[in-house]
Amino acid sequence: MPKTITFNELRRIKASLPEGSTHLIAEKLNLSVQTVRNYFGGSNYDFGIHMGVHIEPGPDGGIVVLDDPTILDMAIEILNKDKIKKED
């Protein structure tokens, strides 16, 4: 099911990920690291593919519609685990 998020929020999530998270997500989903980066707003399509990310102009960097939120869901899960780990 598609998910809508602002571009700036998508970038904030990507920027908050612990080091190595994009590699971990790419490995688990059998994708290139650049494809995961492109999902979060990158645009290097020579080394990665487009992952159904549609950006429309608007406030807060615009609106992003994600055809498949799997990468976003994995990123949020990593952030939640990292938060719990830091609280211990």
Secondary structure, 3 states (H helix, E strand, C coil): CCEEEEHHHHHHHHHHCCCCHHHHHHHHHCCCHHHHHHHCCCCCCCCCCCCCEEEECCHHHCEEEECCCHHHHHHHHHHHHHHHHHHC
